Amino acid sequence: MIKVTSTADVTFSGVHFMSGSVTYGGSGGCIYHESGYLTLEDVRFTLCSGYNGGAVCSHSTLNVLDSYFTQNRASNLGGAM
């Protein structure tokens, strides 16, 4: 899992996240976005899981462009995000 906590702009482009998982109530199976600006462009998330946000849990500005979410799950809220 990647944790984005910077106030800087962060961009992921052309990346495939697969089977990311957090346990014990963790949120964002692949990406936990706490602050700053996060852009996901042409990013794929497959089979990711978490408590809130199976693939991505975001608490700040999030831009998603041409990205795909497949078979992600969350045990509480937001199967993909």
Sequence and secondary structure as in RCSB ss.txt:
>XXXX:A:sequence
MIKVTSTADVTFSGVHFMSGSVTYGGSGGCIYHESGYLTLEDVRFTLCSGYNGGAVCSHSTLNVLDSYFTQNRAS
NLGGAM
>XXXX:A:secstr
 EEE  SSEEEEES EEES B  TT   SSEEE SSEEEEES EEES EEEE SSEEESSEEEEES EEES EEE
EE S  
